[in-house]
Amino acid sequence: MNRDRPEFIVYAPAYNNTVGGVIALHLLCHRLNKISFRAALWPWGKPSYLHIPNEWSSIRSHLGYYLKRWWRSDPGGPFNCPAVLNPRHIREAVVVYPEVVSGNPIGAPKVARWFLHKPGYHTGRINYGDGEIYFFYDEAFNDKAINPNTDNLLRLTYVNPIYQRTNFGPRRGSCYLVRKGNQRNLDKHPPNAILIDDLSDKEKAVVFNQVEYLYSYDPYTFYLFYGAICGCVPVVIPEEGVSKEAWHPDPRRRLGLAYGAAEIPLARQERDALLNQLNMAIEEEDQMLRCFVHKCRVHFGD
C-alpha cells in the first residue's frame, strides 16, 4: 500500500466532546493510526469533486459548508486525526460513514457504514448504497435486514480523564439525563433530581461525585459509565416494551448498570466488575479494529 495516502477516510463533523457519535468517529481515526493503519478525516458536508449532488438537501449542505467554513485546523480534537489533504485519495480509500449519513455524499467507490445507533433512529430515513459493508457499535444497533453479518461488531471506548472519583464518603440525592430520550415522558426520575444535560464535563463530574444515583432516559449514553466511574449508581429508565435483554443482548454491556430501580442493588454489586471491564477494553477493541480492517480488505478485494 502507498503509505502517502490513507487506507481509511472517516467522514465526520468537527470534534465535539459532548456528542458520543462524533467522539466515536474521531476515535476510530485515532485508533486506526495508533495500530499503524493509516486513516484520515474528511469534514462533514465538504463536497468532493468525485460527486455532484442531485438532491436539494445535499446541494444545500455542500453550499453551507463553504458559507460557514466551520472546519477547524485541528479537526481531531484530542486525537491523532489528520485531515485528507488530497481529494483523489477518496478513489482508493475505504470511506467510513455513520448510519445517519444518507447516500454517499463524497462519491466514494468503497463504503463502510458504521451503525452508531439504530439505522433510521435519528433521521427516520435509511438510504444506503449497493456494495457497502456494515459494522455496528452495539448489538442493539444492528439491523439484521440490512446487515446479516452479526459478528461485525466494532466498539471503541474513550474515557475522558476528567471523570474520576473524588468522593468516597456520604452522598445525597440524584441527577438525571435526557439526551436522546427527549421523546419520552420525563416523569420517572425523583422530583428533586438535578438535570445535567447542559452542564460541562467538569460540572457533570462534580455532580456525579455528589449524588447517589444517575437516572437516564437515554439508554445508551456513555455518561452512564462516567457516573459509575465517579461512584454514583447509573439507573437506566426502561423503555416501554423493551426488555433488559433487548436493551443490551450482551450481559457484559449491562454490568454495573441498573435497568430500572429494582436493579440498583445488583448494579452496586457489579460496579467493580464494570470498572475492570473498562480498564481491559483496549486490547479487545484493537482486535476488533484489526478484524474491521481485514473484513474491509476482503470485501473490497484489496
C-alpha positions as CSV (number, residue, x, y, z in Angstrom):
1,M,0.0,0.0,0.0
2,N,1.1,3.6,-0.8
3,R,1.9,5.0,2.7
4,D,1.4,8.5,1.3
5,R,-2.4,8.1,1.2
6,P,-4.9,6.9,3.9
7,E,-6.3,3.4,3.6
8,F,-9.4,4.7,5.6
9,I,-11.2,8.0,5.4
10,V,-13.7,8.8,8.2
11,Y,-16.5,11.2,7.3
12,A,-17.0,13.2,10.5
13,P,-18.2,16.5,11.9
14,A,-15.8,18.8,13.7
15,Y,-14.9,17.4,17.1
16,N,-17.4,17.9,19.8
17,N,-16.8,16.3,23.2
18,T,-20.5,16.3,24.2
19,V,-21.7,14.2,21.2
20,G,-20.9,10.4,21.6
21,G,-21.2,9.7,17.9
22,V,-18.7,12.4,16.9
23,I,-16.3,11.2,19.6
24,A,-16.6,7.6,18.2
25,L,-15.8,8.7,14.6
26,H,-12.7,10.7,15.6
27,L,-11.7,7.9,17.9
28,L,-11.9,5.4,15.1
29,C,-9.5,7.5,13.0
30,H,-7.1,7.9,16.0
31,R,-7.1,4.2,17.0
32,L,-6.5,3.1,13.4
33,N,-3.5,5.3,13.2
34,K,-2.3,4.1,16.6
35,I,-2.1,0.5,15.4
36,S,-0.5,1.5,12.2
37,F,-3.4,1.5,9.8
38,R,-3.3,4.9,8.1
39,A,-6.5,6.9,8.5
40,A,-7.7,10.5,8.0
41,L,-10.8,12.6,8.4
42,W,-13.0,14.1,5.7
43,P,-15.0,17.1,7.0
44,W,-18.8,16.5,7.2
45,G,-20.5,18.5,4.5
46,K,-17.4,19.2,2.5
47,P,-18.0,18.5,-1.2
48,S,-15.9,16.2,-3.3
49,Y,-15.1,16.7,-6.9
50,L,-16.0,13.0,-7.4
51,H,-19.6,13.6,-6.6
52,I,-22.1,16.2,-7.8
53,P,-25.2,16.0,-5.6
54,N,-28.6,15.7,-7.3
55,E,-30.8,16.3,-4.3
56,W,-31.6,19.8,-3.0
57,S,-30.8,18.8,0.6
58,S,-27.3,17.6,-0.4
59,I,-26.7,20.7,-2.6
60,R,-27.7,22.9,0.3
61,S,-25.3,21.2,2.7
62,H,-22.5,21.5,0.2
63,L,-23.1,25.2,-0.2
64,G,-23.5,25.5,3.6
65,Y,-20.0,24.1,4.1
66,Y,-18.4,26.9,2.1
67,L,-20.6,29.6,3.6
68,K,-19.9,28.5,7.2
69,R,-16.3,27.4,6.9
70,W,-16.6,25.8,10.3
71,W,-14.0,23.0,9.8
72,R,-11.1,23.7,12.2
73,S,-7.4,23.4,11.6
74,D,-7.3,20.8,14.4
75,P,-10.3,18.6,13.4
76,G,-9.3,15.7,15.6
77,G,-9.7,17.4,19.0
78,P,-7.5,15.4,21.5
79,F,-6.9,12.6,19.0
80,N,-4.4,11.9,16.2
81,C,-6.7,12.7,13.3
82,P,-5.1,14.2,10.2
83,A,-7.4,15.7,7.6
84,V,-7.4,14.4,4.0
85,L,-5.1,16.6,2.0
86,N,-5.7,15.2,-1.5
87,P,-9.3,14.6,-2.5
88,R,-8.1,12.0,-5.1
89,H,-7.4,9.6,-2.1
90,I,-11.2,9.1,-1.9
91,R,-10.9,6.9,-5.0
92,E,-8.6,4.4,-3.2
93,A,-9.6,4.5,0.4
94,V,-12.5,2.9,2.3
95,V,-14.7,5.8,3.4
96,V,-16.5,5.2,6.7
97,Y,-19.9,6.9,7.1
98,P,-22.0,6.7,10.3
99,E,-25.5,5.4,9.9
100,V,-27.1,8.8,9.9
101,V,-25.5,9.8,6.6
102,S,-27.8,9.5,3.6
103,G,-26.3,8.0,0.5
104,N,-22.7,8.6,-0.5
105,P,-22.1,12.4,-0.3
106,I,-18.5,12.3,-1.4
107,G,-18.8,9.7,-4.1
108,A,-16.6,7.0,-2.6
109,P,-16.2,3.8,-4.5
110,K,-15.7,1.8,-1.3
111,V,-18.1,2.5,1.6
112,A,-18.1,1.0,5.1
113,R,-21.2,2.1,7.2
114,W,-20.9,2.2,11.0
115,F,-24.1,1.9,13.0
116,L,-23.6,4.2,16.0
117,H,-27.3,3.9,16.7
118,K,-30.2,2.0,15.1
119,P,-30.4,2.9,11.3
120,G,-33.1,5.5,10.9
121,Y,-33.4,6.3,14.6
122,H,-32.3,9.9,14.3
123,T,-33.4,10.8,10.8
124,G,-36.4,8.4,10.1
125,R,-34.7,7.6,6.8
126,I,-32.4,4.9,5.6
127,N,-30.6,5.5,2.3
128,Y,-27.6,3.2,1.8
129,G,-25.9,2.1,-1.4
130,D,-25.1,-1.3,-3.0
131,G,-21.8,-3.0,-2.2
132,E,-21.4,-1.4,1.2
133,I,-20.1,-3.3,4.2
134,Y,-21.7,-2.7,7.6
135,F,-20.5,-2.6,11.2
136,F,-22.2,-1.8,14.4
137,Y,-21.2,-0.3,17.7
138,D,-23.5,-2.4,19.8
139,E,-25.6,-5.5,19.1
140,A,-28.7,-3.5,19.9
141,F,-27.9,-1.1,17.0
142,N,-27.6,-3.7,14.2
143,D,-30.4,-4.1,11.7
144,K,-30.2,-7.7,10.5
145,A,-32.4,-6.9,7.5
146,I,-29.6,-4.6,6.4
147,N,-26.6,-6.3,7.9
148,P,-26.9,-10.1,8.4
149,N,-23.2,-10.3,9.5
150,T,-23.9,-10.3,13.2
151,D,-20.2,-10.7,14.0
152,N,-19.3,-7.2,12.5
153,L,-19.0,-5.6,15.9
154,L,-16.8,-2.5,16.2
155,R,-16.9,-0.9,19.6
156,L,-14.4,1.7,20.8
157,T,-14.1,3.3,24.2
158,Y,-12.8,6.7,25.2
159,V,-12.8,7.5,28.9
160,N,-12.5,11.3,29.4
161,P,-9.9,11.7,32.2
162,I,-11.9,14.5,33.8
163,Y,-14.2,11.8,35.2
164,Q,-12.6,10.5,38.4
165,R,-14.0,9.5,41.7
166,T,-13.1,12.1,44.3
167,N,-15.8,11.4,46.9
168,F,-15.6,8.2,48.9
169,G,-17.8,9.5,51.7
170,P,-21.6,10.1,52.0
171,R,-23.7,11.0,49.0
172,R,-27.1,12.6,48.7
173,G,-29.8,13.0,46.0
174,S,-29.9,12.2,42.3
175,C,-29.3,13.6,38.9
176,Y,-30.8,12.8,35.6
177,L,-30.0,12.9,31.8
178,V,-32.4,13.2,28.9
179,R,-30.2,13.4,25.8
180,K,-31.6,11.0,23.1
181,G,-34.6,10.2,25.4
182,N,-36.2,13.6,24.7
183,Q,-39.2,12.0,23.0
184,R,-40.2,10.0,26.2
185,N,-42.3,11.0,29.1
186,L,-39.9,12.6,31.5
187,D,-41.6,11.6,34.7
188,K,-39.7,8.6,36.1
189,H,-36.9,10.4,37.9
190,P,-37.1,11.7,41.5
191,P,-38.7,15.1,41.6
192,N,-35.7,16.8,43.2
193,A,-33.1,15.3,40.8
194,I,-30.7,17.6,39.1
195,L,-30.9,17.9,35.3
196,I,-27.3,17.8,34.0
197,D,-27.7,17.7,30.2
198,D,-26.4,21.2,29.7
199,L,-23.6,21.1,32.2
200,S,-20.0,21.0,31.1
201,D,-18.0,17.8,31.6
202,K,-16.2,19.4,34.6
203,E,-19.6,20.3,36.1
204,K,-21.1,16.8,35.4
205,A,-18.1,15.2,37.1
206,V,-18.7,17.3,40.2
207,V,-22.4,16.3,40.3
208,F,-21.5,12.6,39.8
209,N,-19.3,12.8,42.9
210,Q,-22.1,14.4,45.0
211,V,-25.2,12.3,44.2
212,E,-26.0,8.7,44.9
213,Y,-27.9,8.0,41.7
214,L,-27.8,8.9,38.0
215,Y,-31.1,8.4,36.2
216,S,-31.0,8.3,32.4
217,Y,-33.8,8.5,29.8
218,D,-31.1,7.8,27.1
219,P,-30.4,4.0,27.5
220,Y,-27.1,4.1,25.5
221,T,-25.2,7.2,26.6
222,F,-21.7,6.7,27.8
223,Y,-22.4,9.1,30.7
224,L,-23.8,6.0,32.4
225,F,-20.3,4.7,32.7
226,Y,-18.9,8.1,33.7
227,G,-21.4,8.1,36.5
228,A,-20.2,4.7,37.7
229,I,-16.6,5.8,37.5
230,C,-17.4,8.7,39.7
231,G,-19.1,6.5,42.3
232,C,-22.8,7.0,41.7
233,V,-25.3,4.3,40.6
234,P,-26.4,4.5,37.0
235,V,-30.1,3.8,36.6
236,V,-31.5,3.4,33.0
237,I,-35.2,4.2,32.9
238,P,-36.5,1.3,30.8
239,E,-38.2,2.0,27.5
240,E,-41.7,0.7,27.3
241,G,-41.8,-2.8,25.7
242,V,-38.0,-3.1,25.7
243,S,-36.7,-5.9,27.8
244,K,-33.3,-5.9,29.5
245,E,-32.1,-8.5,27.0
246,A,-33.3,-6.4,24.1
247,W,-31.7,-3.3,25.6
248,H,-28.3,-5.0,25.7
249,P,-28.1,-8.6,24.4
250,D,-24.6,-9.0,25.7
251,P,-24.7,-9.4,29.5
252,R,-21.2,-7.7,29.7
253,R,-22.7,-4.5,28.4
254,R,-25.2,-4.5,31.3
255,L,-22.6,-4.9,34.1
256,G,-22.9,-2.2,36.8
257,L,-26.0,-0.6,35.2
258,A,-29.4,-0.8,36.8
259,Y,-32.2,-1.4,34.2
260,G,-34.9,0.1,36.3
261,A,-34.8,1.0,40.0
262,A,-35.3,-2.6,41.1
263,E,-31.8,-3.5,39.8
264,I,-30.0,-0.8,41.9
265,P,-28.6,-3.4,44.4
266,L,-27.3,-5.6,41.5
267,A,-25.6,-2.5,39.9
268,R,-23.9,-1.8,43.2
269,Q,-22.6,-5.4,43.4
270,E,-21.3,-5.3,39.8
271,R,-19.6,-1.8,40.0
272,D,-16.0,-3.2,40.4
273,A,-16.6,-5.7,37.5
274,L,-17.7,-2.8,35.3
275,L,-14.6,-0.7,36.1
276,N,-12.3,-3.7,35.5
277,Q,-14.0,-4.3,32.1
278,L,-13.5,-0.7,31.1
279,N,-9.8,-1.0,32.0
280,M,-9.4,-4.1,29.9
281,A,-11.3,-2.8,26.9
282,I,-8.4,-1.5,24.8
283,E,-6.9,-4.9,23.9
284,E,-10.2,-6.4,22.9
285,E,-11.0,-3.3,20.8
286,D,-7.7,-3.4,19.0
287,Q,-8.6,-6.9,17.9
288,M,-12.0,-5.6,16.7
289,L,-10.1,-2.9,14.7
290,R,-7.8,-5.5,13.0
291,C,-10.9,-7.6,12.1
292,F,-12.6,-4.4,10.7
293,V,-9.5,-3.7,8.5
294,H,-9.3,-7.4,7.4
295,K,-13.0,-7.6,6.5
296,C,-12.9,-4.3,4.6
297,R,-9.9,-5.5,2.6
298,V,-11.6,-8.8,1.7
299,H,-14.9,-7.2,0.9
300,F,-13.3,-4.7,-1.5
301,G,-10.7,-7.1,-2.9
302,D,-7.7,-5.2,-1.6
